[in-house]
Amino acid sequence: MSPRGSWGSVKELAFGVSYDTLVAPYATVAVEFDSGGGADGGDNDGTYFELGIEPGLHWAAAMLESASPSLLE
């Protein structure tokens, strides 16, 4: 847990898309705006892009689900 007031706020807008298949690919894009610098401490607002998969199996009879997320940055 961080000490109160140690970091400033970051304004960010994020969009994500996914496709429901066996491997469940997804993509996320997040853009910082009007924050006077990025969350990384730099002078400019940043952009984040993430690709990943979340393969999983559904066991309908037992109402169970198993997933194993993987991230490509």
Stockholm file with secondary structure:
# STOCKHOLM 1.0

chainA/1-73         MSPRGSWGSVKELAFGVSYDTLVAPYATVAVEFDSGGGADGGDNDGTYFELGIEPGLHWAAAMLESASPSLLE
#=GR chainA/1-73 SS CCCTTSSCCCCEEEEEEECCSSSCEEEEEEEECSSSSCTTSCSSCCEEEEEEECCEEEETTTTEEEECCEEEC
#=GC SS_cons        CCCTTSSCCCCEEEEEEECCSSSCEEEEEEEECSSSSCTTSCSSCCEEEEEEECCEEEETTTTEEEECCEEEC
//
